[in-house]
Amino acid sequence: MSERTSTEAGPRQPARTTGRTEGSTMKIGIIGAGNIGGNLTRRLTALGHDVSVANSRGPESLGALAEETGATPVAAAEAARGAEVVVVTVPLKNVPDLPSGLFDGAADGFVVIDTGNYYPRERDGRIAAIEDEGLTESRWTERQIGHPVVKAFNGTYAQDILERPLPAGDPARLALPVAGDDAAAKERVRRLIDELGFDTVDAGGIDESWRQQPDTPVYGLREGVDAVTKALAEASPERPAGFRG
């Protein structure tokens, strides 16, 4: 799985908005309905956003999630239609198989969030451009989909999206690293994460997103801004042996 999952039963926190203004509802497309994609669908619809969700098995397989959340199940080729934000949350090995023209009809200035991780031994197989050229996982994803991305949620435990949102200023609020080259796109993603109930830390550009890849100090870290900032600074650009093909 590309998503972090958790079997821990932490205390459930009620979903809260964090200052979204009247009229700021967005159309959001989510491609991938696994742990991260499913829980983002649940939270974003609860916050009032218009969510379309797709997976590899087709919209007919998403009936239960649609009934639970009010999201619109669609084919992957339709997920970005009219979307201001598109979340790509599929296994890395499946990224090249996404439909051509994936972003045709997306809203002007749309932003793509990439939640993916490279697991060469347990799932994805060896990807030469990552291994030999030293590309970060998200830079490789950009090349496959033909659009810049903002890397977020890749080291987040999926259940935390449901159970651990807190209002801004709460000392127990968790922080998530966010990397991207476009400052405006990154800021939009950071505002959305704030609305979901989490702080963020700017992790630099996509070529620096190795700081939040698997087995780095920040990966799976459940801490606030200071600890996340420190963990990003302590990361090594050398890919750990366990995450090389």
URJO-V913639 format. One record per residue. RES is the residue in one small letter. OMEGA is omega as a letter, one per 20 degrees, with the letter a starting at -180 (999 if undefined). Layout:
# URJO-V913639
res: {RES,RES}
omega: {OMEGA,OMEGA}
This chain:
# URJO-V913639
res: {m,s,e,r,t,s,t,e,a,g,p,r,q,p,a,r,t,t,g,r,t,e,g,s,t,m,k,i,g,i,i,g,a,g,n,i,g,g,n,l,t,r,r,l,t,a,l,g,h,d,v,s,v,a,n,s,r,g,p,e,s,l,g,a,l,a,e,e,t,g,a,t,p,v,a,a,a,e,a,a,r,g,a,e,v,v,v,v,t,v,p,l,k,n,v,p,d,l,p,s,g,l,f,d,g,a,a,d,g,f,v,v,i,d,t,g,n,y,y,p,r,e,r,d,g,r,i,a,a,i,e,d,e,g,l,t,e,s,r,w,t,e,r,q,i,g,h,p,v,v,k,a,f,n,g,t,y,a,q,d,i,l,e,r,p,l,p,a,g,d,p,a,r,l,a,l,p,v,a,g,d,d,a,a,a,k,e,r,v,r,r,l,i,d,e,l,g,f,d,t,v,d,a,g,g,i,d,e,s,w,r,q,q,p,d,t,p,v,y,g,l,r,e,g,v,d,a,v,t,k,a,l,a,e,a,s,p,e,r,p,a,g,f,r,g}
omega: {r,a,r,r,r,r,r,a,r,a,a,r,r,r,a,r,a,r,r,a,r,r,a,r,a,r,a,r,r,a,a,a,r,a,r,a,r,a,r,r,a,a,a,r,r,r,r,r,r,a,r,a,a,r,a,a,r,a,a,r,a,a,a,r,r,r,a,a,a,r,r,r,a,r,a,a,a,a,a,a,r,a,r,r,r,r,r,a,a,r,a,a,a,a,r,a,r,a,r,a,a,a,r,r,r,a,r,r,a,a,r,r,r,r,a,r,r,r,a,a,a,a,a,a,a,r,a,a,r,a,a,a,r,r,r,a,a,r,r,r,r,a,a,a,r,r,r,r,r,a,r,r,a,r,a,r,a,a,r,r,r,a,a,r,r,a,r,r,r,a,r,a,r,r,r,r,a,a,r,a,a,a,a,r,a,r,r,r,r,r,r,r,r,r,r,r,a,r,r,r,r,a,r,a,a,r,r,a,r,a,a,r,a,r,r,a,a,a,a,a,r,a,a,a,a,a,r,r,r,a,r,a,a,a,r,r,r,a,a,a,a,a,r,a,999}
